[in-house]
Amino acid sequence: MKHTTALAGLLLASTTLSPAMAQENTDVTVVLAEEVDLVEPCMATRSNIGRIVLQNISETLTELDVRGDKGLMPRLAESWEMTGEGTWRFHLREGVTFSDGTAFDAEDVKHSFERAGSDQITCEISRYYEGIEITPTVVDAQTIDFATEPAQPILPLLMSLLTIVPSETPIEFTRDPIGTGPFILSEWNPGQDIKLTRRDDYWGEAPEVSGATYLFRSDAAVRAAMVQTGEADIAPSISATDATDPALDFAYPNSETTYLRIDQNVAPLGDKRVREALNLALDREAFIGTILAEGTQIATAITPPTTLGWNPDVKAWPYDPEKARDLLAEAAADGVPVDTTISLIGRTGNFPGATEVFEAIQAMLSDVGFNVELQMVEVAEHEQYYSKPYVEDRPILVGAQHDNSRGDPVFSMYFKYHSDGRQAGFSDPKVDELIEAATAATGDERSALWSELFAYLHDEVVADVLLFHMVGHARVSERVDFTPTIATNSSLQLSEIGFK
């Protein structure tokens, strides 16, 4: 934090630093694992983009407090209430301007929502609103209503994802984002770096950080070394094996779940025995404390155990390679083409040790009789395998991570598992019914329905190869005051960084 004048005077009296030297260096350098292909606000739910854009350049109506117990907090909306069944009214903050000098109002919110959901642009934010009919209506310059069908009891929480852009923003990806946040994008050198500069006319409290440079290095050891040597201030993602300095390294709860999405529409993955064999073939315990950090948990759902409706009765798949071989033999005897080449698609830089994890998975699957071809791709190429329309009609296992730090499965279930979901790998009427019922329910009924869905997906559908709830490690320079949180995996607010 900033020193008081008295303390600064004492420090200067005992050192040779000049006042200018003591206060000039308020820029920070952040080193990330993946270079960004976009700086589009409506893509800020993708971690490599969100760490740069979210709440730095572009802000949301509401914000979930991850550092304390305040719950859902105001951001661009000062307050909200239900005005009728299924309708929420948001009262917007006055005196806010975008970085281009234009005033923020309800028309901007309406346009931002409609732009994110437009079929002319593929915005990641919109996937969280799938399965819900949401209609924004401007009441006046500082008031907007959102009517929902079915009724959405947690709509204000959903609005913590909607990044606001000016109403003049075209419905196409932008390379020059205009936002209400405390920073502007001042420079982007593709393949090298991105620079943000603090705004002088920000509506809120001015951050201590005056500017930020983002560098990109795929090697976790290199990122850790850059902070160690002073080339960078923060590496929000390093490997557990590189987290060796107690003075600099922080472990933090990670809301990511690593898994393999199974495309069940292509043989042999449509056979339940084959999907069970995929799960039984993997020795998940062997990854923990070796490639992955101690504290990593074996997953039984796509969301972490802190999520509403978490079902403790669902048990993780055991490691049983013999049973996996028997299931494959049984399926083959019934004519299932179990020897078909299956593509395993991994995302390089998705997490520290990603390549090693997917190589080990390939080996374990091959050991029980699967014919698996591993392909590691960059983030931009990964999207064509991860979201519809899928790139090819061939058996594919998509290795990915899913982030749900907001405590409710509604942020995950529709687009992952509903028949019409953007990233669904199967279609099941019971799953659709449970998702639709739980999304509209409240209280104990909502929790019970989600719990039932977790069990059905894991035990009956065998929807995925669920792997791990992850643990994150960050390295932070001693000159800055910053503590990682569960949100650090997907966002990195420069306003939360101070100087010692």
N, C-alpha and C positions, 0 to 999 in steps of 0.2 A: 504494500500500500504506500501512498505518498507519505513522506516524512513531514512532520510539522516544521514550521520555520525554526523553532528553537532547536529541534533535533538536527535539522539540516545544518544549523550553525555549529553545533558541537562536532558533527562529522567533518565539516570543512576545516574546523580548527585543528583536527587531529590527523588530517590527510593533506596531500598536495593537490587534490582535485579542485578545479575551479567550479563555480556555480554553473557555468555553461556546460561543462563536461558532465556534471552530476545530473543534469536535467535534459540534455539534448536527446539522448538515445531512448526515445519512447516508441520507436518502431520495433516490430517483432518479425521474426522469420519463422514460418511454419513449414515443416517438411512432410509431405503426404505421400502415400504409397502409389496412388494412381493419378495420372494426369487427367484433367477434365477435357471432355470433348465439347461441353456446353457450359454456359453460365446462365442458363435459362431458369428464372425463378420457379416456374411450374414443375421443374424437375428436381427441386431442392430436397425431395424425400430420398433421392439417391445420395448415398453417404459422401461420395467424393465431391459432389456439387454442393450438398447441404453444408459441409464444413466451411465453405467459402461464402455462400450466398445467404443462408438462412439467418435472419435477424441481424445480419451485418449490412447487407444491401437491401434485402426485401424482408418486410415484417408481416406478421399474421395478426388476425383480430384478437386471438387469445393465445395464452402461453401457459404450458404446464410447468409448475415449479418443481425442478428436480434437485434443488439444493436445500430445500426446506420442507415445511409442511403447509404451505399456502394453497396447495391444490391448483386449481385453474385460475390464472391471473389475467387481468386486463392487459392488452397491448394497444392495438389500434382501436379496439372497442373498449369503452370505459365501463359498460354494464350491459346486461342482457336479461330478458325474462320471456316466459311463455305468455302469449297473448290469446291463445286458443289452442284447441287440440291440434297438435302437429305444427304449430307456427311459433317461431322464435323471433323476437325483436331485438336488434342490436343497436345500441346507442354509441355513435362513433366519437372519437376524440377530436376536439376542435383545435385549430391552430397548427395542424400537421401539413407539411409540404413534402413533395417528392424532390429528389435531387435535381430535377430540371426546373424547380421553382414553382411548379403548378400545385394548386391546393388539393388535398386529399378529401374525398367525399364519398357518398354512398354509390354514386355512379361508377366509381373506380372499383368498389367491392363487387358490384353486380357484374361488371365487365370481367373482372378477374376470375370470378366463379364460372361464368359462361365460357370464357376463353379456355380455361383449364379442361372443361368438359367437351369442347368442340371436337367434332370428328375431322376437322381440318388440321389438327395438331395432336400429337400423342404425348400428353402430359402425364407424368407419373402420379401427380397429386390426385387426378380424377379417379384412379383405381380405388381409392378409399371411399368414394361416394357411390360406387357401383351397387346396383340393387335398390337404391333409394331415389325416388323422384323428388328433387329439391328445386323449388322455384323462388328465386330472389325477386323482391319487389321494393323499389325505392319509395320510402315514405316521404322523406325530405332530405336535404343535403347531408344531415348527420344521423339519419335513421334508416335502417333497412330491415325488412322482414324476410325470413326464410320459411316458406311453407314446405312441409315434408310429408311424403306418403311412401311407406307407413310412417307414423309419428316417430320422431327420433329423440328419445329422452336425453341423449348425450351429444346433441348437435353442437353446443358450444365447445365441447372437447374436439369434435371433428374439425371445427374452424381453426384449431391450432396448427393445421397443416396448410391452410389456404394462404399462399403468398400473394400480396396485393401489388398490382401494377397499375399504371395510369390507364384511364379508359381509352386513351388514344393508341395504346399498344396494339399493333397488328396481331392477327391470329397466325403467327409463324414464330419459330424460335428466334430469339434475339441474341446478338453478340454484345449488346450494349444495354444491360439491364438498368432500368430506372426504378428506384425504390424509395421508401420512406425511412430506411434504416440510417444508422449513424455513419456509414461508409459508402463511398462510391468506387466503382471499378475504374481505376485510373490508367491501368496498363495491362495488356494481355499479350505476351509473347509466346505463341504456341510452341510447345516443345521445350520451353525454358522456365517461364514463371508467370505469375499473376500478381498484380499489386493493387491493394485497396488503400484509399486515403480518407482520413476522417473529414466529415463535413463540419463546416462552421455553423450551419443553420439547422442542425438537427433539433427536433422538437423536444427531445428528452435530455437527460443528463449526459454531458460529454464524456465519452470513455477516456481513460488514461492513455490508451494506445493511440498514437497519432497516425500510424500506417502499418500495413502488413504486407509482407512478401511471401507468396506460397511457392515452394519448390517441390519437385516431384522426383522421388527416388524409389525404385521398385524393391530394392534390397533393404530388408529391415535392419540389418547390421549397419548398413551405411547411414540410415536415418538416425539410429541410436548414436553412432559416432559423431555425426554432425552436431548434435546437441552437446555431446561430451566436449567437443573441441571449440564450441562457441560459434560454429557456422550457422546454427539454427537455435531457436529458443524452445520450440515445442515440436515433438514428434508424437502425434496423438495415437499412433499405432506402431508398436514395436513387438517383436516376438518375446515370449516368456524367457527364452534362453539368453536374450540380449538384455533382459531387465536385471542387471547385476549390480547396480549402484543404488543403494538405499537412499542416498541423498537426492537423487534425481528421478528415480523411477516410481511410478504409481500403478498399482493394480486397481481396476475399477469395474464395478458390475456392468456387464455388457448385455444389452437387450436383444442381441442377435441370436438367432437359431440357425445353425448350419444343417442343411438337409439336401437330399437328392429328390427332385421332382420327377415322378414317373409319368411318362406319356402312355396311358393305358390303351389308347386307341390303335396302337400298332403292335402286332405280334412280335415277340411272345409276351410282352408286358401286360397284356390284357388278362392273362391267366393269374388268378390269385395265388396259386402255388409258386409261380415264378416270382411274384412280388414278395411272398414270404421268404423264399430262398435268398433274395437280395438282402433282406434284413438279417437273416440268420447267418449269412456268410461273413459279416463284419465283426471283428473283435474291437468294439468301441473302447473298451477299457485300455487297450494297448496304446491308444493315442494320447491319453491323459498323463501328463508328467513327462512326456517325451517330445512329440511334435507340438502338442498343445499344452497350455499351462495347467498346473495343479489348480484345482477349483473348478475346472470345466465340468459341466454336468451332462450326463447322457439324457437326450431329449425324448420325451414321449408325446410332444405336441409342438406345433409350429410357433407357439408363443411361450415365454418363460413362466416359471412357477408363480410369479407375482400377479399373473393375469386372472381376472374375474372368471370363475367357473373352472379353474384348474382342477383336474381330476386325479387325485392321488391313487386311485384304484387302478389306473392304467399302468401296466408294467412294461419296462423297457424290453426290447427283444434280446434274448440271450444269444451268446455266441455258440452256434451249433453247426459247424460245417458239414458234419455227417448227415444231419437232417436236411440241410440245404441240398446236398447231392441227391438224397432220396427223393425230395420233392421235384427236382429237375428231371430225374429218371422217370418218375410217375407221370409228369406232364408230357415228356417225350413219348412215352408209351401210348398216350392218348392223341398223339399227332401234333402236339404243340412244337413249333420250330425253335427249340431252346438253344440251338447252336447258331442262331442268327447273330450277326455282329451288332452289338449294342454300342452306341456312341455315348461316352461319358464326357460331358462338356463342363469344364471348370473355368473359373474366372481368375486370371492372374492378378495378384495384388488385392484380392477380395479380403484376405486376412493374412497375417503373418504365418508362413508355412503352408499356404494353400496348395501350392504345387506338390509338396511332399505328401500332404494329406490325400490328394486325389490319386497320386501314384500308388500309395499304399492301398487305397480302396480298390483300384484297378487290380492290383496283385491278389488281394483277398477274394475278389469276385472271380478272377480267373482260376484261382486255386480250387473252387468248388465246381467249375465246369462252365462258367459263363465266358462268352467270347466278347471281350470288352476292348474298345479302342478309345484311348484317352486323347482329348483335344483341349488344350488350354488356350483361352482367347482373352483379348482385352475387353474392357467394360463395354465399349460401343458395339462390338460384335456379339457380345454375350446376350444383349437385349433381344436379338432376333430368335434366339432359342428359348428365351425366358417368357416372352409375352406373345400373345396371338397377334397376327396370324403366324404360326410357327413356320420356320424356314423350310423344313423338309419333312416328307412323309416317311420317316424311318424311326426305328426304336431308339429313343434318346432318354438318358438320365441327365438332368440338368442340375449340376452342383451349384448351390447358391446359399446366400444368407438372407434371412428375413428379420427386420427390425420392428419390434413392437414394444415401445417403452411407455405406452400410454395407458396400460392397465385393462383394456377391454378388447376381447377378440374381434369386435366389429372392424377393427383396423386391419384384420387379416383374412377373415373367413370368406367373404364374398368373392374377392378377386382371386383367392387361392383355390377355392373348392366348389363354388357354385357352378352349375352347368354353363352359365353365361359369363363366368369369371374370366378375366383377362389372362390369368396364369393357371387356370385349371387344367389338370391332365386327365380328367374323367368326367362322367356325368352320372349322378345318382339322385333320384327323386327325393329320397329320404333326407339326404344331405341338404338339398335345396330347401325343403320344408323346415328343417331345423334352423338353418341360417336365417330364413325369412322370419320365423317366429321369434327367435332370440333377439334379432335386430330391433324388433318393435317392443319387446318385453321390458319390464323394469323389475328391480328388487330381486327377491329370491327366485322368482320364475325365470328371470334372465340368466342368473347364475346357473340354475339347474339345467336349462336348455343348452347352454354352452358346454356344461360338463358332460351331458349326454352326447353332444356332437364330438367332443374330444375322443371319447371312448369308441364311438362308432367309426370314426375315421381311422383310428389306430388299429382296432381289433377286427373290424368287419370289412371295411373297404381296403385296408392296407394301402392308404393313399400315397404314402411317401416312404423313402428311406430316411427316417429322422435320425439325426446324428448327435449334435451337441448344442447346449446352451453355453455360449462362449464367455470367456473372461478376457478383458482388454488390458493392455499395458501401454502406458505412455511414459515418455521421458520429457522432463521439464527443466529448463535451465534454472540455475539458482538465482539469476537476476530477476526473474519474473515471479509473480504471485498468482498461481493458477493451480486449482485442484480438479482433475478430471471427474466426471460424473457419468451416470448411465446414458446421458445424452451425448457424450463426447464422441461416440461412434458415428453419430449422424449429423452433429452440428458442433460448431466451435465459436461461441460468441466472443468477439474481441472485447466487448464491454465487460466481460467477466475476468479479464486479465489486468492485473496491476503490476507494479514494480516494487521490489524490495529496496 
